Structure formats: structure tokens, C-alpha cells
Amino acid sequence: MPRLDELPFRTPATVTGVAWDTLTDSESRRLRNLGLDDGVQIELLHAAPFGRDPLAVKIGRMMVAIRRDHARAVSVEVIALETAAE
């Protein structure tokens, strides 16, 4: 499964898992507070021009910035085009 940091820009995907053990308690809490969890629809929107960190990510209907290291902990599955259009 691809990770969120490997997802092509503007490609809808579903979160299939998060490696919570690779994150600190405060990082995990922040990501959960932002709505990041299994089954959530997510989309990588933008990356900073130098170093590509942080990343702009759409979680549900909300756009947030997260670190590339945090995005590496998120496994995703690309949503088929006909499913994404519904």
C-alpha cells in the first residue's frame, strides 16, 4: 500500500492504517484531533517548494498542514475514479 507522502497530488484516497507507534503521543493526538483515522477520505494537495515539507492535506472537507514524517506513517488506498465522483 502506498503511503500518504507518496500519493500523487489531487488523488483521492482512503486511509487504510496509521503507524501510531512511529509517532509521539502528542503527534498522534494532534492527527486524531484533525480527523485522521482509518477509513477517512484524504487527498494530498500541495507540498512546500523547498524540501517539500510541510504538506497540505485535505482530510474530509478540511485542509490542514502536516509534516512529511507524519505523512509517512499513513497508509492509503487510492479511490477509483467512479467511486470518487459519487
KALINQUI-V394147 format. One record per pair of residues at least 4 apart in sequence whose ideal C-beta (glycine too) atoms are under 6 Angstrom apart, sorted by the first residue. I is the first residue (numbers start at 1). J is the second residue. Records with the same first field share a line. If there is no record, write none. Layout:
I->J + J
This chain:
1->16 + 75
2->6 + 7 + 76
3->72
4->71 + 74 + 76
5->68 + 71 + 72
7->11 + 13 + 44 + 76
9->44
11->78
12->43 + 79 + 84
13->42 + 76 + 78 + 79
14->41 + 77 + 79
15->38 + 40 + 42 + 74 + 76
16->75 + 77
17->75
18->73 + 74
19->73
20->28
22->73
23->27 + 28 + 73
31->36
34->59 + 64
35->59 + 60
36->59
42->59
43->58
44->57
45->56 + 58
46->56
47->52 + 55
48->52 + 53 + 54
53->68
54->65 + 67
55->66 + 71
56->65
57->64 + 66
58->63
66->70 + 71
79->83 + 84
